[in-house]
C-alpha cells in the first residue's frame, strides 16, 4: 500500500511538470485569478504573479512603447524581466525581443517576448551579461509582421 502511495505522488508530480506547472524559464505558471477581470467585459485576466515596476513610455522609431520591469533590479548574470506594451494591437503577430547590455548585444542573451492576450503585452526574460557594462540598458527590438524592425532602449532599474 505504501509503495502504491509513493508511485501516485511521483506520478502526480510528473504530470504537473509535463502539463505546464513550470514555464520555459523556470517561472511558476500562474492561472487567472477569479477576481481579475479585463477592462473589456469581465473575462479573467492573466496574473503575472509578481510585482512590476513601470519604466515609463519610450519612443522607438516613433512608436510610444510602454515598459515595466519585474524581478527587481538588473544584476550581472541574473535574469531580468521586461513587459512591453505596444501602441497597437495585432494579437501577438509582432515579434518583440529584448536584451540587457549594449546596442551591439555583446555578451548579452536575447529574450523573445511571449504574447499575453489578456494584457495585450509581451513578457520577455533576458539574462544580464557578466560583467555588466558601465551603463547597461534594456534594448528592445520590435519586428512587425511586414519584416520592418525598430530598435530602441530604456534605462533599467538597478539593484
N, C-alpha and C positions, 0 to 999 in steps of 0.2 A: 504494500500500500504506500509506504514512504517513497519507494522508487517511482511509482506512478505519479505522485505529487511533485517530485523533483522534475520529472520529464515534462509535466504540464506547465510548470513555472518556466522552464527553459524554453519550451515551445512558444509560450506566450511572449517571452522576451524577444525571440527571433521574429515573430510575426509583427510585433510593434516596430522593430527596426526596419523590416522589409516593407512595411506599409506606410512609411513616411514619418516615423517617430522622430527622425532627425533629418534636417535638410542637408543639402550638399556640403555646406561649410561647417557642419557640426553644431549649428544653432538649433535649439529646440523648435519643433514645429508647433505653431500656435493655431488654434481653432478660433473662429469668430466667437466673440463673447455674445451672450444673449442680449446684453444691454447696449451693445454697439450697433448703431444704425447709420445707414448712409443718408446723405442730405437729400437723396432723390427718391425717397419713398419707403423707408423703413426696412430695407434689406440689411442683413447682418454685414458689418464691415470687418475686414481682416484686422487683427490686432498684431502690431509689430512685436509686441512682447517685451519692449524695452523703451527707455526714455530716448528721445531725440531732441537735440538742441538745434534751433534754427540758425543757419548761417546767412540767411537773407536771400535776396534775389540778385543774381548776377546776369550781366548781358553777355551772351555768347553769340557773336556774329549777328547781333540784332534780336536774338531770342531772349526774352526775360525768363530765366530759369530759376525756380525756387529750390533751395538746397537745405538739407538738415543733416546733422551728423549724429550717429549713435555710437555706442560702445565707449564713450568717454573720449579723452583727448588722444591725439596721434602719438605713438611711441615707436621707436625703431624696432623692426622685426615683428611688430604686432599687427593684428588685423584691425582695420578701420571700417566703418560702415557709413555709407553715404546714401541719402534718399534724394532722388532727383525728380522734380515735378516740372514737366514741360508745359509751355504756354498753349499747347493744343492737345487734343486727344485723338489718337489713332489706334486705340485698343491694343497697344503693345507692338505695333508694326515697326516702330523706330528701334534701332539698336543703340543702347547707351552703355558706354564703357567709362571707367574711371581708374585712376591710379594716384598714388601719393608720391610726391617727389618733384622731379623737374620735367620740363616740357619734352625732353628727349627720351624719357622713360628709363633712363639709366638705373639699373638695379631695382626697378620697380616691377611689381607684379600687378598686371592689369586685371581688373574685375569686370565682368559683364553683368549688366543690370538684369534683374528679374522683374518683369512687369507685374504689378499688383493691381488687378482690375478694380477692386473696391475702393482703392485710394487714387487710382489713375496716376500712379507714380512708379518709379523704378528703384529697387533696392539693390545696392552694389556693395560687395565686400572686397576689399583690396588690402594687401599686406604692405606695410611701410618698409622701405629699404633700410638696411643696416650698413653703414651708419646713415642717419638722416642727413639730407643736405642742410646747409645753413638756413635756408628759408624754404622749407617744404611747402608745397601747395597741393590741393586737390586739383587734378586735371580731369576735365570731363570732355569726352568725345561723343557727339551726337551724330549718328549716321541715319539719315532719313531713308525711307523706302526707295526713293529715287537714286540713292547712292551718294548724295551730297553729304559731306562731313563738315561739322562745325566743332571747333575745339576752343575751350576757354578754361579758366582756372578760378579758384577761390581759396582764400586763406582758411586753413583748418583750425579747429580748436586743438590746443596742445596740452599735454599733461605736464 
